[in-house]
Amino acid sequence: MVRCVSIFSGAGGLDIGAIRAGVNINACIEHDSDAVKTLRLNHTLFSGDILEADIQDIGFDQWRSADETILVGGPPCQPFSKNGYWVKNDNRLIQNDPRNMLGQYIRAILELNPNGFLFENVESILHPTNLETFEKFIDEAKALGYACTVFKTNSADFGVPQKRKRVFVFGIRGGKSLIPLPIATHSDPTKKNYDEALLPYVGVSRFIKKFSGKKFAEPQEDASNGTYYNELTHVPAGRNYMALSSLKNYEGRSFRAGGRFWNFLYKLHPDLPSITIAAQPGPWVGPFHWDSRRLRVPEIAAIQMFPENYKFFGTRRSIQKQIGNAVPCLLGEKMVKHLMEHLK
């Protein structure tokens, strides 16, 4: 069985995907205490070491092996996030941002010498502001002997009930050429370029419907005393705040198009994929349930495709952050499988 070291493991979304793809996790390395406790609560899934540590303090030689080995992980995305674009380029740290862990990822590759690696990050890592830093990472991986294939995708293209754009890098040690890109299995039937040869995007209903009963209710889901609750109740399923301005017989507040973030008051439609589950959403940032309430923990976990019995440790805010930062498990599984199919 292929051995795997996971770095920046978080709550384990990519790790679960890797396990489902057929690898054995030898080590998970994560610095967030709550996320580490989450991994340990689910220890039956993870047979290797679960280390709470700053990655800068870890030596990866200890897992170096003659056996087939891969490295997986997504370094913190905050330095590359769209949320930072309001900062002028001259004032953005990027290379010197202490959260920029791309150099530590390269060091892990150097010391572990895996047969392959899978790198994951936000789509905006390819933004012109971030591109120099990203290209430096690719060049350094190439210098270590890895052919690197960059793949930009949407989780919904692979059967995840969530639109979540991400960038992956497949690194193959000793590769002479780039590997082919993964082939999507699903397509958006609402778009003109819908590929009828593929399956349609998957809606959220069959994943979260089972959690609609009262026994799953949470105090935090009630938005009825909030500033924009009346407006939320009038937003149609699958729409956001902009729908209010075109509603008939609606006399409440409406908002100028572009005056709010697109996910403001966004409400799920049962037959459509969710928008991206955020790690730290504002109080009126969606997705909201079509019943005009906030989503419950098992619902956001299901949209991220965690196992139904998966346990999370921490406050409600901490759990939201852990789930929102995770790679959807099904997407992780398909990306790791693709990597392993092309190991030399």
Secondary structure, DSSP 8 states (H G I E B T S, - for coil): --EEEEES-TTSHHHHHHHHTT-EEEEEEE--HHHHHHHHHTTTT--SEEEES-GGG--GGGG--SS-EEEEE----GGG-GGGTTS-GGG--GGG-TT--HHHHHHHHHHH--SEEEEEEEGGGGSHHHHHHHHHHHHHHHHTTEEEEEEEEEGGGGT-SB--EEEEEEEEET-SS--------EE-TTSTT--TTSEE---SHHHHGGG-SGGG--GGG--TTSTTHHHHHHS-TT--GGGGGG-TT--S----TTSS-TTBT-B--TTS-B----SS--TTBS-B-TTSSB--HHHHHHHTT--TT----S-HHHHHHHHHHS--HHHHHHHHHHHHHT--
